[in-house]
Amino acid sequence: MELIRLTTRLTLFAGFLALTALLAGILLLVDAPFRSRIDRAPFARLCFNGASRCLGFRVSTQGTFSDRPVLYVSNHISWSDIPVLGGMVPMRFLSKAEVGRWPVIGWLAKQAGTLFIQRGSGKAGQARAEIAGTLLRGQSVLVFPEGTTTAGVTVLPFHSRLLHAAMDAGADIQPISIAYLRNGHPDHLAPFIGDDEFQLHLARMLRQPAIEVGVIAHPVVAIGEDSDMSAISRELQRTVQEGLWKIQAGGLTDRGTATPTAVAGPEI
């Protein structure tokens, strides 16, 4: 059964990536004669949502995402955080530079407008300026202020430097909590940590039954010119941590407060 499930999902996922690559290529061709770039956000959201379905995620959400450009901050468990969250609301991502070098996925991430940062390169200032510029152009951005992925049972302290981009752009911040559950408990396969390789991690996830993903969009936090970003960073971390615990305490659908947004097709 695991082999059948893995083969079916890999086929669906590969086929969907091919269609997404075709769409990205068409958009590039359309851009050329007009010497302008079509907004990728609506197309990226559609593709991210489709990828979540192909991966077999059963996603439930609580809360409302902002209808204005904001800096989203979330805990970070896996590469799959991006298709899950990207399928919910138009946004651009800040990702580690290594993702940009992944076959196919990296190219697609660039076409979706992902901002990349080289970890430990001392270029956080440049990333902060790019995020602020993106916000000023009316596009929301998601960052993972823990700076790394975790096992999904706690939330590490948030680094505040990139959060200053919200203040630079006069934008607010909206915290998000995400958690992966299997049989009502934190899933141990979803975390993408250490020296794990994308292809092996993908295969391990796809051979298992559908995974439940809980997402909480917390209230927006207003940012002013005189805001203490260090204090706000600590408060955001606490909010996201409490949301993670809330999801793990029983799952959002069990509490009757969730709205399914990206439920997979027939379980395989």
C-alpha positions as CSV (number, residue, x, y, z in Angstrom):
1,M,0.0,0.0,0.0
2,E,2.8,2.4,0.8
3,L,4.4,1.8,-2.6
4,I,1.1,2.4,-4.4
5,R,0.5,5.6,-2.3
6,L,4.1,6.9,-3.0
7,T,3.9,6.1,-6.7
8,T,0.5,7.8,-7.1
9,R,1.4,10.9,-5.2
10,L,4.8,11.3,-6.8
11,T,3.1,11.0,-10.2
12,L,0.6,13.6,-9.3
13,F,3.2,15.9,-7.8
14,A,5.6,15.6,-10.8
15,G,2.8,16.2,-13.2
16,F,1.6,19.3,-11.3
17,L,5.2,20.6,-11.2
18,A,5.4,20.2,-14.9
19,L,2.1,22.2,-15.4
20,T,3.4,24.9,-13.0
21,A,6.7,25.1,-14.9
22,L,4.7,25.5,-18.2
23,L,2.6,28.3,-16.6
24,A,5.7,30.0,-15.4
25,G,7.3,29.8,-18.9
26,I,4.1,31.2,-20.5
27,L,4.2,34.2,-18.1
28,L,7.8,34.8,-19.0
29,L,6.9,34.8,-22.7
30,V,4.0,37.2,-22.1
31,D,6.3,39.5,-20.1
32,A,8.8,39.9,-22.9
33,P,6.9,41.9,-25.5
34,F,5.4,44.3,-22.9
35,R,8.7,44.7,-21.0
36,S,6.9,44.4,-17.8
37,R,6.3,41.7,-15.3
38,I,2.8,40.3,-14.7
39,D,1.9,40.0,-11.0
40,R,2.7,36.4,-10.1
41,A,0.9,36.4,-6.7
42,P,-2.5,35.1,-7.9
43,F,-0.9,32.4,-10.0
44,A,1.5,31.4,-7.2
45,R,-1.3,31.1,-4.7
46,L,-3.2,28.8,-7.1
47,C,0.0,26.7,-7.7
48,F,0.8,26.4,-4.0
49,N,-2.7,25.3,-3.2
50,G,-2.5,22.6,-5.9
51,A,0.8,21.4,-4.6
52,S,-0.7,21.0,-1.1
53,R,-3.4,18.9,-2.6
54,C,-1.0,16.7,-4.5
55,L,1.1,16.2,-1.4
56,G,-1.9,14.9,0.4
57,F,-2.2,17.6,3.1
58,R,-5.5,18.1,4.9
59,V,-5.3,21.7,5.9
60,S,-7.6,23.5,8.4
61,T,-7.3,27.2,9.4
62,Q,-8.5,29.5,12.1
63,G,-8.5,33.3,12.0
64,T,-8.5,35.8,9.2
65,F,-5.6,36.8,7.1
66,S,-5.0,40.6,6.6
67,D,-6.5,42.2,3.5
68,R,-3.7,44.7,3.5
69,P,0.0,44.2,2.8
70,V,1.6,43.0,6.0
71,L,4.8,41.2,7.2
72,Y,3.7,37.7,8.1
73,V,5.8,35.8,10.6
74,S,5.5,32.1,11.3
75,N,7.2,29.2,13.0
76,H,9.1,27.0,10.6
77,I,8.9,23.2,10.5
78,S,9.5,22.2,6.9
79,W,9.8,23.2,3.3
80,S,6.1,22.3,3.0
81,D,5.2,25.3,5.2
82,I,5.6,27.4,2.0
83,P,3.0,25.6,-0.3
84,V,0.6,25.3,2.7
85,L,0.8,29.0,3.6
86,G,1.3,30.2,0.1
87,G,-1.9,28.5,-0.9
88,M,-4.0,30.6,1.6
89,V,-3.2,34.2,0.7
90,P,-1.0,36.0,-1.9
91,M,2.4,36.5,-0.4
92,R,6.1,36.5,-1.2
93,F,8.6,34.5,0.9
94,L,12.0,35.0,2.3
95,S,13.9,31.7,1.9
96,K,17.4,30.4,2.4
97,A,19.6,30.6,-0.7
98,E,20.0,26.8,-0.9
99,V,16.3,26.5,-1.9
100,G,17.0,28.6,-5.0
101,R,19.5,25.8,-6.2
102,W,17.0,22.9,-5.8
103,P,16.2,21.4,-9.2
104,V,12.9,22.7,-10.7
105,I,11.7,23.8,-7.2
106,G,14.3,26.5,-7.0
107,W,13.5,27.9,-10.4
108,L,9.8,27.9,-9.7
109,A,10.5,29.7,-6.4
110,K,12.3,32.4,-8.2
111,Q,9.5,32.8,-10.7
112,A,7.0,33.1,-7.8
113,G,9.0,36.1,-6.5
114,T,10.8,34.4,-3.6
115,L,13.4,36.6,-1.9
116,F,16.6,34.7,-1.0
117,I,19.1,35.2,1.8
118,Q,22.4,33.5,2.4
119,R,22.5,32.3,6.0
120,G,25.5,33.6,7.9
121,S,26.5,35.9,5.1
122,G,25.9,39.2,7.0
123,K,23.4,40.3,4.3
124,A,20.4,40.6,6.7
125,G,20.5,44.3,6.0
126,Q,20.0,43.8,2.3
127,A,17.2,41.3,2.9
128,R,15.5,43.8,5.3
129,A,15.7,46.5,2.5
130,E,14.2,44.1,-0.1
131,I,11.4,43.1,2.3
132,A,10.6,46.7,3.0
133,G,10.6,47.6,-0.7
134,T,8.2,44.7,-1.4
135,L,5.8,45.8,1.3
136,L,5.9,49.4,0.0
137,R,4.9,48.0,-3.4
138,G,1.8,46.5,-1.9
139,Q,2.8,42.9,-1.5
140,S,2.8,40.9,1.7
141,V,6.0,39.0,2.7
142,L,6.4,35.9,5.0
143,V,9.5,35.4,7.0
144,F,10.5,32.7,9.4
145,P,12.2,34.7,12.2
146,E,13.4,31.5,14.0
147,G,16.1,31.4,11.3
148,T,15.9,27.6,11.0
149,T,13.4,24.7,10.9
150,T,12.5,22.9,14.1
151,A,11.0,19.6,15.2
152,G,7.6,21.3,15.5
153,V,7.1,20.9,19.2
154,T,8.3,24.4,20.3
155,V,9.1,27.8,18.8
156,L,12.6,29.2,19.0
157,P,13.3,32.8,19.9
158,F,12.5,35.2,17.0
159,H,15.3,37.3,15.5
160,S,14.1,40.9,15.3
161,R,16.4,42.3,12.7
162,L,14.3,41.4,9.7
163,L,11.1,42.4,11.5
164,H,12.4,46.0,11.3
165,A,11.4,45.9,7.6
166,A,7.8,46.3,8.7
167,M,8.7,49.5,10.5
168,D,10.7,50.7,7.5
169,A,7.7,50.2,5.3
170,G,5.1,51.5,7.7
171,A,3.4,48.0,7.6
172,D,2.0,45.9,10.4
173,I,2.9,42.3,11.3
174,Q,0.6,39.3,11.4
175,P,1.8,36.2,13.3
176,I,1.0,32.7,12.1
177,S,1.2,29.3,13.8
178,I,1.5,26.1,11.8
179,A,1.6,22.5,13.1
180,Y,1.6,19.0,11.5
181,L,-0.5,16.3,13.2
182,R,-0.9,12.6,12.6
183,N,-3.4,10.6,14.7
184,G,-3.9,13.7,16.9
185,H,-0.2,14.0,17.8
186,P,2.7,16.1,16.4
187,D,3.9,14.4,13.2
188,H,7.6,13.3,13.3
189,L,7.9,12.9,9.6
190,A,7.1,16.5,8.6
191,P,10.0,18.3,10.2
192,F,12.8,19.0,7.6
193,I,15.8,19.5,9.9
194,G,19.5,18.9,10.1
195,D,21.2,17.5,6.9
196,D,18.1,15.9,5.5
197,E,17.8,15.9,1.7
198,F,14.7,17.2,0.0
199,Q,14.1,14.1,-2.3
200,L,14.4,11.6,0.6
201,H,12.2,13.7,2.9
202,L,9.5,14.1,0.2
203,A,9.4,10.3,-0.4
204,R,9.1,9.6,3.3
205,M,6.1,11.9,3.6
206,L,4.3,10.8,0.5
207,R,4.4,7.1,1.4
208,Q,2.4,7.7,4.6
209,P,-1.4,8.4,4.9
210,A,-2.6,12.0,4.6
211,I,-1.2,14.4,7.2
212,E,-3.3,17.0,9.0
213,V,-2.0,20.6,9.0
214,G,-3.4,23.2,11.4
215,V,-2.8,26.9,10.7
216,I,-3.8,29.9,13.0
217,A,-3.8,33.4,11.6
218,H,-3.4,35.5,14.7
219,P,-4.6,39.2,15.0
220,V,-2.5,41.8,13.3
221,V,0.0,43.6,15.5
222,A,0.3,47.3,14.8
223,I,3.8,48.7,14.3
224,G,4.6,52.4,14.9
225,E,7.7,54.5,14.3
226,D,8.6,54.2,18.0
227,S,7.8,50.5,18.5
228,D,10.2,48.4,20.5
229,M,10.9,45.7,18.0
230,S,12.8,43.5,20.5
231,A,9.8,43.5,22.8
232,I,7.4,42.9,19.9
233,S,9.6,40.1,18.7
234,R,9.3,38.3,22.0
235,E,5.5,38.9,22.1
236,L,5.2,37.5,18.6
237,Q,7.2,34.4,19.5
238,R,4.9,33.8,22.5
239,T,1.8,34.2,20.4
240,V,3.0,31.7,17.8
241,Q,4.1,29.3,20.5
242,E,0.6,29.4,22.1
243,G,-1.0,28.8,18.7
244,L,1.3,25.8,18.1
245,W,0.3,24.3,21.5
246,K,-3.4,25.0,20.8
247,I,-3.3,23.1,17.5
248,Q,-1.4,20.2,19.1
249,A,-3.8,20.1,22.0
250,G,-6.4,18.5,19.8
251,G,-6.5,19.9,16.4
252,L,-8.6,22.8,15.1
253,T,-11.2,20.7,13.4
254,D,-11.9,18.8,16.7
255,R,-12.7,22.1,18.4
256,G,-15.1,23.1,15.6
257,T,-13.4,26.4,14.9
258,A,-11.6,25.6,11.6
259,T,-12.5,26.3,8.1
260,P,-11.0,23.7,5.7
261,T,-9.0,25.5,2.9
262,A,-7.0,22.9,1.1
263,V,-8.3,19.5,1.7
264,A,-6.6,16.8,-0.4
265,G,-8.6,14.8,-2.9
266,P,-9.4,11.1,-2.3
267,E,-7.1,9.7,0.3
268,I,-4.5,7.4,-1.1
